[in-house]
């Protein structure tokens, strides 16, 4: 294992010295550089451990093992030599890929196999293939000799007597070394949620060149092979482009082939303010509309959010495109529904650097606060790569102790976040995102909650109104209480009067009936997407009840319009204060995830529901006595309009994953497969 690790360290040094731009065309902070290299060394250790695991199995066999059997030793030597042969070749291909495209080796490289003859000729004419091959074989041969020498020294020597205690101690030490080596961490480990080292950790600086120093090409290539081989259907995107261009109100002069970029000018509905307002976004974990009093929930679980709804902008029909925390954060930031079929889009390293409106908030401090580990679902990489200068606060940065798997309590998150915001200079605006997590299994009620007290309504009545038990009911109440405590603190601060507070739920987690909500919510599966949304700024916004259907992707364009920004919009979000070209506003939803998702387009009155390929399509009247009944034949015009919008939004979202991605390498469209071998041009 040590020999393998040493080999990988040497290869990392070779990459740093001869291929990386850091120190040449890219200047990096020493702290970011050391962090990336440290992450890379831990990846190297993980790869070395994974490669020796088969040898460990051969060593632990009861009779025919590496110590007692010569054939088993030969088998082990053949295995490790072939493994090194493949791994060293991967490193060589990675070096060449980085020189050519400026990216570490990933699954997109396999597209060159489609033109094998041209690609092979290009490689032969561009690189000293013979010398590279000889070097590859020489390194493998040297490693094989080292392995053989180590086997003779340690496997053929006379056994040393060991007591039972020594064996146990040795076993425990080896086990712990293996666990921590594969985990990739020895500190800041939440025992209830031990997040392993991920590729996103390499991107903490937000600089791709620095991040490249923290990746291991073998492990990174493996991670990217798990991605879909056909990320989008270009023909379908082209088919629906005219419709989507109308939907987005693209100017005629901007309607180039598959162009979704449009420049948005300062809007007449901008706020009349002397200085740019701050923005504080509060994500309400697992809070659906069916749990909030302002939407009709009994038992008064959310008096503070209800007050915010009365005194601010209250959105009655607000939907997230896809359920799930990571998918909602992605949609909020990028303006693209996360239609990734199995994993979240944030886990795709090829699209982790996205253009967005937050990054266009000129002169703003940008902060992100989460009580737990930001590496969950690789969100840290998306955030730090996509938002320049982001100040990220996560597990390990807080003074408060962790209370459960999700980190510190929401109350302490609000308190510490407020202290950070209050200490910021008053002459510079800020954008802050606070991600709560307490309203989530295991519904922990921490001991220190100021004066919060639990309640115990009859459980049967709770079950009939959207709550599974008192623990879940009190978790919602505690989230609302914490929001109230934060707003009390904020009202006493200097930043309150010039701040727009944005509240939205990331998804619902209904696990019982919803007798207080319209029947279509349950019968058509929309309750998971229907979440609370409020804008609150007593000094800037008059109360307003918004009855139009609004999507999560619309939030940032709407805020940009309020701020009086002139900005570039490259995705699907729209300012809700601007007219909707389709007439009645609509929102896209993914009703069933997976390899064959079910999608839909919802308005205030209708839902078009269909499979992603257009099959099994139906139209539903939401407030009819029988919302499940198909009404497509009764209203073919509405059905066709919503059907086309659903299909167009789905296919366009898949395309925008890659079209909206920023590739800092040499291939501007490498991720979308638009880069051809030089010999093909």
Secondary structure, DSSP 8 states (H G I E B T S, - for coil): -HHHHHHHHHHHHHHHHHT--BTTTB---HHHHHHHHHHHHHHHHHHHHHHHHHHHHHHH-SSSSTTT-HHHHHHHHHHHHHHHHHHHHHHHHHHHHHHHHSS---GGGGGGGGGHHHHHHHHHHHS-HHHHHHHHHHHHHHHHHHHHHHHHHHHSS------HHHHHHHHHHHHHHHHHHHHT-SSS--TTS-----GGGGGTTS-HHHHHTT--HHHHHHHHHTS-S----HHHHHHHHHHHHHHTT--GGG--TT---EEE---TT----SS--EEEEEEETT-BGGGSGGGT-SS---HHHHHHHHHSEEEEEEE-SS-SHHHHHHHHHHSS----SSS-GGG-GGG-SB--SGGG-TT-EEEEEESS-TTGGGHHHHHHHHSTT-EEE-TTS-SS---BTTBS-HHHHHHHHHHHHHTS-TTS-EEEEEE--SSSTT----S--TT-------HHHHHTBT-SSHHHHHHHHHHHHHHHHHHHHHHTSSSGGGEEEEEEES-----S-BTTS-HHHHHTT-TTTBB-EEEE-TTT---EEEEEEEEGGGHHHHHHHHHT--EEE-SS---TTS--TTSS--EEEEEE-STT-EEEEE-SSEEEEEETTS-S-EEEETTSTTTTS--TTT-HHHHHHHHHHHHHHHHHHHHHHHHTB---SS-TTGGGT----GGG-
